[in-house]
Amino acid sequence: MAMGENLARGFFQDVTGFIGKYVTIVLDDKTTIYGKLKRFHPETHSCILNDASKEGSTEKIPQILIPGRIIREITLAEPPFDIEGLFKEIESYFPQQGTVVFHPHLGIIEIMGRVKVTENGVDGDPNSALTRRVKQIYDEFVRKQKEKGYAKPR
């Protein structure tokens, strides 16, 4: 695989990490729009935002399409969720080699092949003691992150 393809793939993965998060978009005319990124077109760089507003206005825009050709800058308006930190926290409770597997490119942590964790929560058998324990670890991690000023995942 060519180096350019790796860079393009990495760029796309980073941008798709913004989807579902609040962003600030600065346009060529210096207009600033804030909203939740719903879609991003990888070729045109056009964006669709939900719950948007323009800087200096109290008017809410339910949904807006912003053509990529007029976008100067897109910034994440909330700190990214520390999925790697959560992985290390979970791993400290399950130290046996291979028990906890982290897939950073997917943002998924797997525990014993039975429980999956993302920034949005824990997925596993709700009757399982393992799932309940991982959920406790996740909830405590999120609580500590909120105390530090990081937003809870949406």
CORRAHU-V562473 format. One record per backbone hydrogen bond with DSSP energy under -0.5 kcal/mol. CO is the residue of the C=O (numbers start at 1). NH is the residue of the N-H. Records with the same first field share a line. If there is no record, write none. Layout:
CO=NH ; NH
This chain:
2=6
3=7
4=8
5=9
6=10
7=11
8=12
9=13
10=14
11=15
12=16
13=17
15=18 ; 19
16=19
18=21
21=37
22=77 ; 78
23=35
24=75
25=27 ; 33
26=72 ; 73
27=30
31=27
32=55
33=25
34=53
35=23 ; 37
36=50
37=20
39=48
40=42
41=45
46=41
47=66
48=38 ; 39
49=64
50=36
52=61
53=34
54=57
60=62
61=52
62=51
64=49 ; 66
65=67
66=47
67=70
68=71
70=28
73=26
75=24
81=83
82=86
83=87
84=88
85=89
86=90
87=91
88=92
89=93
90=93 ; 94
96=99
99=112
101=110
102=104
103=106 ; 107 ; 108
108=103
109=117
110=101 ; 112
111=114 ; 115
115=111
116=123
117=109
118=121
121=118
123=116
125=128
128=132
129=133
130=134
131=135
132=136
133=137
134=138
135=139
136=140
137=141
138=142
139=143
140=144
141=145
142=146
143=147
144=148
145=150
146=149
